[in-house]
Amino acid sequence: MATITDYEAAQIEKANATGRTPVVFIHGLWLLPSSWDRWAALFEESGYTALTPGWPDDPQTVDEAKADPEVFAHKSVGQVADHFGEVIETLEKKPALIGHSFGGLLAQILAGRGLAAASVAIDPAPFRGVLPLPVSALKSARPVLGNPANRNRAVPLTYEQFRFAFANAVSEDEAKELYSTFAVPASGVPIFQAATANLNPWTEAKVNSKSPDRGPLLVISGEKDHTVPWAIANAAYKKQARNDSVTEITEIPNRGHALTIDGGWREVADTALRFIKRFV
């Protein structure tokens, strides 16, 4: 089982000391917890206490990540979900969860375990039962799925791959800045798990969407996202909408998969914040 790092323990201690409602931010592949820094500051200013845990063994900085890329290899959806569950269970108040991409999938997994007061899944990676496979999503995943050996590797994206998968809706200059500032290698395992989820009844990439303890859920979709197009996000929403709790979906115009880190991040953050404020 993953252990809580000193960095995470400090955030937990602070959150419990404040008495405020915690908001746990969950990043996806090719990013680090620091990708949430501006979001965390906004939510702190709005009266919450923010936590940005890492995936197990995440380095603290992009430079550290690039110096030791293999630290990212072998991490599975189940291992990461259990790690975040461990963090959440040390909190004295049930948190809101906000996740992007595979973090959006993880937020839904954790909400299905009854660990969330409310959740926001932003361009969430698909889970078992989500069937659409748009061409752009397959192309975005090709850097990993194109070689079966990548399952056991840490896989970086070239700038051109990042431009297509993340930064297609921003200028060339901004795309280059985002790539140098945020992009790190990623475990190949989750991509293979998501790709085979509908063929594997025992997959870790599954969500208990019928859980009575799931809590309110908002799915946010970027209109121009190549990696998780509307068809995937909406299919997840439709499965989640069968839950008795509030389930909503919204589309942010003219935004790609980098919508949480690009120059328009505040619009997405404000959308998530408004939803969280309605319930916690």
C-alpha positions as CSV (number, residue, x, y, z in Angstrom):
1,M,0.0,0.0,0.0
2,A,1.2,3.5,-0.8
3,T,2.3,5.6,2.1
4,I,1.5,9.3,2.8
5,T,4.5,11.5,2.1
6,D,5.7,14.3,4.4
7,Y,4.3,16.8,2.0
8,E,0.9,15.2,2.0
9,A,0.9,14.8,5.8
10,A,1.6,18.5,6.2
11,Q,-1.3,19.4,4.0
12,I,-3.6,16.9,5.9
13,E,-2.5,18.4,9.3
14,K,-3.2,21.9,8.0
15,A,-6.6,20.9,6.6
16,N,-7.7,19.3,9.9
17,A,-6.5,22.3,11.9
18,T,-8.4,24.8,9.9
19,G,-11.8,23.2,10.4
20,R,-12.6,24.2,6.8
21,T,-14.1,21.9,4.2
22,P,-11.2,20.2,2.3
23,V,-11.0,20.2,-1.5
24,V,-8.7,17.4,-2.8
25,F,-7.3,18.0,-6.3
26,I,-6.4,14.9,-8.4
27,H,-4.1,15.3,-11.4
28,G,-3.9,13.0,-14.4
29,L,-1.2,11.6,-16.5
30,W,1.7,13.8,-17.8
31,L,1.2,16.4,-15.0
32,L,2.2,16.9,-11.4
33,P,0.4,18.1,-8.3
34,S,1.9,21.5,-8.9
35,S,-0.4,21.9,-11.9
36,W,-3.2,22.7,-9.4
37,D,-1.3,25.5,-7.6
38,R,-3.5,28.3,-9.0
39,W,-6.6,26.3,-8.3
40,A,-5.6,25.6,-4.8
41,A,-5.0,29.3,-4.1
42,L,-8.4,30.2,-5.5
43,F,-10.2,27.7,-3.4
44,E,-8.3,28.7,-0.3
45,E,-9.3,32.3,-0.9
46,S,-12.9,31.1,-1.2
47,G,-12.9,29.6,2.3
48,Y,-11.9,26.0,1.6
49,T,-8.6,24.2,2.5
50,A,-6.9,22.7,-0.5
51,L,-4.8,19.5,-0.8
52,T,-2.8,18.5,-3.8
53,P,-1.6,15.0,-3.2
54,G,0.6,13.2,-5.7
55,W,0.4,9.8,-7.3
56,P,2.7,7.4,-5.4
57,D,6.3,8.5,-5.6
58,D,5.6,11.6,-7.6
59,P,8.6,14.0,-7.7
60,Q,8.0,17.5,-6.6
61,T,9.1,19.4,-9.7
62,V,9.2,19.0,-13.5
63,D,13.0,19.1,-13.4
64,E,13.1,16.2,-10.9
65,A,10.6,14.3,-13.1
66,K,12.7,14.7,-16.2
67,A,15.9,13.7,-14.4
68,D,14.3,10.4,-13.1
69,P,11.5,9.5,-15.5
70,E,11.3,5.9,-14.5
71,V,9.8,6.8,-11.1
72,F,6.4,7.1,-13.0
73,A,6.4,3.6,-14.4
74,H,4.1,0.8,-13.1
75,K,1.5,2.9,-11.4
76,S,-2.0,1.5,-11.9
77,V,-5.4,3.1,-11.5
78,G,-6.1,0.9,-8.4
79,Q,-2.9,1.8,-6.7
80,V,-3.4,5.5,-7.2
81,A,-7.1,5.4,-6.1
82,D,-6.1,3.5,-2.9
83,H,-3.4,6.2,-2.2
84,F,-5.8,9.0,-2.5
85,G,-8.3,7.0,-0.5
86,E,-5.7,6.8,2.3
87,V,-5.2,10.5,2.2
88,I,-8.9,11.2,2.3
89,E,-9.6,8.9,5.2
90,T,-7.2,10.9,7.4
91,L,-9.3,14.0,6.9
92,E,-11.7,15.0,9.7
93,K,-14.3,16.4,7.2
94,K,-15.4,14.6,4.0
95,P,-13.8,16.5,1.1
96,A,-14.9,17.8,-2.3
97,L,-12.9,16.1,-5.1
98,I,-11.8,17.8,-8.3
99,G,-10.0,15.7,-10.9
100,H,-8.7,16.2,-14.4
101,S,-8.4,13.5,-17.1
102,F,-7.3,10.3,-15.2
103,G,-7.8,12.4,-12.1
104,G,-11.4,12.8,-13.2
105,L,-11.7,9.1,-13.4
106,L,-10.1,8.7,-10.0
107,A,-12.5,11.3,-8.5
108,Q,-15.4,9.2,-9.7
109,I,-13.9,6.0,-8.3
110,L,-13.4,7.6,-4.9
111,A,-16.9,9.2,-4.9
112,G,-18.3,5.7,-5.7
113,R,-16.6,4.6,-2.5
114,G,-18.5,7.2,-0.5
115,L,-15.5,9.4,0.1
116,A,-16.7,12.6,-1.5
117,A,-19.0,15.4,-0.3
118,A,-19.2,16.5,-4.0
119,S,-17.1,15.9,-7.1
120,V,-16.0,17.5,-10.3
121,A,-14.6,15.4,-13.1
122,I,-12.9,17.5,-15.8
123,D,-12.5,15.8,-19.2
124,P,-12.5,12.5,-17.3
125,A,-10.7,9.4,-18.7
126,P,-13.3,6.6,-19.5
127,F,-14.3,3.8,-17.2
128,R,-15.9,0.4,-17.8
129,G,-19.2,0.9,-19.5
130,V,-18.2,4.1,-21.4
131,L,-18.2,2.9,-25.0
132,P,-17.4,5.7,-27.5
133,L,-13.9,5.6,-29.0
134,P,-13.5,8.8,-31.1
135,V,-10.6,8.9,-33.6
136,S,-9.0,11.8,-31.8
137,A,-9.0,9.9,-28.5
138,L,-7.3,7.0,-30.1
139,K,-4.7,9.3,-31.7
140,S,-4.0,10.9,-28.4
141,A,-3.4,7.5,-26.7
142,R,-1.3,6.2,-29.6
143,P,2.1,7.3,-28.0
144,V,1.4,4.7,-25.3
145,L,-0.9,2.1,-26.9
146,G,1.3,2.0,-30.1
147,N,3.8,-0.2,-28.3
148,P,2.6,-3.0,-25.9
149,A,5.9,-2.7,-24.0
150,N,4.8,0.8,-22.9
151,R,2.5,-0.8,-20.3
152,N,5.6,-1.3,-18.1
153,R,7.3,2.0,-18.9
154,A,7.2,5.7,-18.1
155,V,6.2,7.3,-21.4
156,P,6.9,11.0,-22.2
157,L,5.1,13.0,-24.8
158,T,7.0,14.8,-27.6
159,Y,6.0,18.4,-28.1
160,E,4.0,17.5,-31.2
161,Q,2.1,14.7,-29.2
162,F,1.4,17.2,-26.4
163,R,0.3,19.8,-28.8
164,F,-2.3,17.4,-30.2
165,A,-3.5,15.7,-27.0
166,F,-3.4,18.7,-24.6
167,A,-2.7,22.0,-26.3
168,N,-4.6,22.0,-29.6
169,A,-6.9,24.9,-28.5
170,V,-4.1,27.4,-27.6
171,S,-1.6,29.3,-29.6
172,E,1.8,27.8,-30.6
173,D,3.6,30.0,-28.2
174,E,1.3,29.1,-25.3
175,A,1.5,25.4,-26.2
176,K,5.3,25.5,-26.0
177,E,5.2,27.3,-22.7
178,L,2.7,24.7,-21.3
179,Y,4.9,21.9,-22.5
180,S,8.0,23.2,-20.9
181,T,6.3,24.2,-17.7
182,F,4.0,21.2,-16.9
183,A,4.7,18.1,-19.1
184,V,6.3,15.1,-17.4
185,P,6.5,11.4,-18.3
186,A,3.6,9.1,-17.3
187,S,2.9,5.5,-16.4
188,G,1.7,3.5,-19.3
189,V,-0.5,1.2,-17.2
190,P,-3.6,3.4,-16.8
191,I,-3.9,4.0,-20.5
192,F,-3.9,0.3,-21.2
193,Q,-6.4,-0.3,-18.3
194,A,-8.8,2.3,-19.7
195,A,-8.4,0.9,-23.3
196,T,-9.3,-2.6,-22.2
197,A,-11.8,-1.8,-19.5
198,N,-14.8,-3.0,-21.5
199,L,-13.1,-6.3,-22.2
200,N,-12.0,-7.0,-18.6
201,P,-14.7,-7.5,-15.9
202,W,-12.0,-7.3,-13.2
203,T,-10.6,-4.0,-14.5
204,E,-9.5,-1.3,-11.9
205,A,-10.9,1.3,-14.4
206,K,-14.4,1.0,-13.1
207,V,-16.8,3.2,-11.2
208,N,-19.6,2.4,-8.8
209,S,-21.9,4.9,-10.4
210,K,-24.9,3.5,-8.6
211,S,-23.5,4.1,-5.1
212,P,-26.1,5.8,-2.8
213,D,-23.2,7.6,-1.1
214,R,-21.7,9.0,-4.3
215,G,-22.7,12.6,-3.7
216,P,-23.3,15.4,-6.3
217,L,-21.2,15.2,-9.4
218,L,-20.4,17.7,-12.2
219,V,-18.7,16.6,-15.4
220,I,-16.9,19.3,-17.3
221,S,-16.0,18.9,-21.0
222,G,-13.7,21.0,-23.1
223,E,-15.4,21.6,-26.5
224,K,-12.2,21.0,-28.5
225,D,-10.7,18.3,-26.3
226,H,-9.0,15.7,-28.5
227,T,-8.1,13.3,-25.6
228,V,-11.5,13.1,-24.0
229,P,-14.0,14.5,-26.5
230,W,-17.6,15.3,-25.7
231,A,-18.7,11.8,-26.7
232,I,-16.7,10.2,-23.9
233,A,-17.5,12.8,-21.3
234,N,-21.2,12.6,-22.1
235,A,-21.3,8.8,-22.0
236,A,-19.8,9.0,-18.5
237,Y,-22.4,11.5,-17.5
238,K,-25.2,9.4,-18.9
239,K,-24.1,6.4,-16.8
240,Q,-23.6,8.6,-13.7
241,A,-27.0,10.3,-14.2
242,R,-28.7,7.1,-13.1
243,N,-27.6,7.9,-9.6
244,D,-30.1,9.5,-7.3
245,S,-27.7,12.3,-6.4
246,V,-27.3,15.4,-8.5
247,T,-25.5,14.8,-11.7
248,E,-24.7,17.5,-14.2
249,I,-22.6,18.1,-17.3
250,T,-21.3,21.3,-18.8
251,E,-19.2,22.1,-21.9
252,I,-16.6,24.9,-21.8
253,P,-16.4,26.4,-25.3
254,N,-13.2,26.5,-27.3
255,R,-11.1,24.6,-24.8
256,G,-8.8,21.6,-25.2
257,H,-7.5,19.0,-22.7
258,A,-5.1,21.7,-21.2
259,L,-8.1,23.6,-19.9
260,T,-7.0,23.3,-16.3
261,I,-3.5,24.7,-16.9
262,D,-3.8,27.1,-19.8
263,G,-4.5,30.8,-19.8
264,G,-8.2,30.2,-19.5
265,W,-7.9,28.0,-16.3
266,R,-9.9,30.5,-14.2
267,E,-13.1,30.0,-16.2
268,V,-13.0,26.3,-15.6
269,A,-12.0,26.7,-11.9
270,D,-14.9,29.2,-11.3
271,T,-17.3,26.7,-12.9
272,A,-16.1,24.0,-10.5
273,L,-16.1,26.3,-7.5
274,R,-19.7,27.4,-8.2
275,F,-20.8,23.7,-8.2
276,I,-18.9,22.9,-5.0
277,K,-20.3,25.9,-3.2
278,R,-23.8,24.7,-3.9
279,F,-23.2,21.5,-1.8
280,V,-20.3,22.0,0.6
